[in-house]
């Protein structure tokens, strides 16, 4: 009877360790999926911003053209400044998005590493009992 109990204890520990490692892998994969979803959402938002920007710029050009304002001098310099500001803003948004993606990926890797450490710790805590169980089975 003690053989059966020892075998069950060993099997239970192996299954628990395997489940912990698999949970870590699943957490990493979920973080990778979230990062990919974030990237796709950011691309969609960027397209929306660019479309709106193009509409505003086209509206400005049309209103200048219909009002007879020359596109030289001050209006042109204002448009250039506006374009620079928009470019800087887009750069900051892109950087922010890349950092969010990187953080999600790191979160997944950390979850997997923690699961592996928990599994190893669990095995180490169970080692004395497992040794006794194995000795009972073999000896």
WOZI-V793552 format. One record per backbone hydrogen bond with DSSP energy under -1.0 kcal/mol. CO is the residue of the C=O (numbers start at 1). NH is the residue of the N-H. If there is no record, write none. Layout:
co,nh
CO,NH
CO,NH
This chain:
co,nh
1,5
2,6
3,7
4,8
5,9
6,10
7,11
8,12
9,13
10,14
11,15
12,16
13,17
14,18
15,19
16,20
17,21
18,22
19,23
20,24
21,25
22,26
23,27
24,28
25,29
26,30
27,31
28,32
29,33
30,34
31,35
32,36
33,37
34,38
35,39
36,40
37,41
38,42
39,43
40,44
41,45
42,46
43,47
44,48
45,49
46,50
47,51
48,52
49,53
50,54
51,55
52,56
53,57
54,58
55,59
56,60
57,61
58,62
59,63
60,64
61,65
62,66
63,67
64,69
73,77
74,78
75,79
76,80
77,81
78,82
79,83
80,84
81,85
82,86
83,87
84,88
85,89
86,90
87,91
88,92
89,93
90,94
91,95
92,96
93,97
94,98
95,99
96,100
97,101
98,102
99,103
100,104
101,105
102,106
103,107
104,108
105,109
106,110
107,111
108,112
109,113
110,114
111,115
112,116
113,117
114,118
115,119
116,120
117,121
118,122
119,123
120,124
121,125
122,126
123,127
126,130
127,131
128,132
129,133
130,134
131,135
132,136
133,137
134,138
135,139
